[in-house]
Amino acid sequence: MAVADAEGLAALPMRRVATELDVGTMSLHRYVPGKAELLDLMLDKVVTLDADARPDPDADWRPALEAAARESWQPHQEHPRLRRLRHRHRPHPAQLRTRRKAHRHQQ
């Protein structure tokens, strides 16, 4: 994240990430096959929301919605270069987990 925050997403070739993590490039590729997967993992790490958090049903909806919006926006304030990743066509793992949990609660 530090490299992306400081130098942008274009500065993230796998070799550079491996160097920053002090591992070999091929070792990194064993766990993260390519840059698309790396970006997914970065976004997932930063944007993971508490999918189990449920608002108090007796509470006013407006403060709960405002709190959820602030929680969702905070990671983008801390890591502004990741804003571009939110609009990718593939959902990231945290989004999938949230959707699955929401679907289970609806049933």
RAMO-V987187 format. One record per helix or strand. SS is the DSSP state (hx for helix, st for strand). FROM is the first residue (numbers start at 1). TO is the last residue. If there is no record, write none. Layout:
{{SS | FROM | TO} {SS | FROM | TO}}
//
This chain:
{{hx | 2 | 7} {hx | 9 | 11} {hx | 14 | 21} {hx | 25 | 31} {hx | 35 | 47} {hx | 61 | 78} {hx | 80 | 87} {hx | 93 | 106}}
//
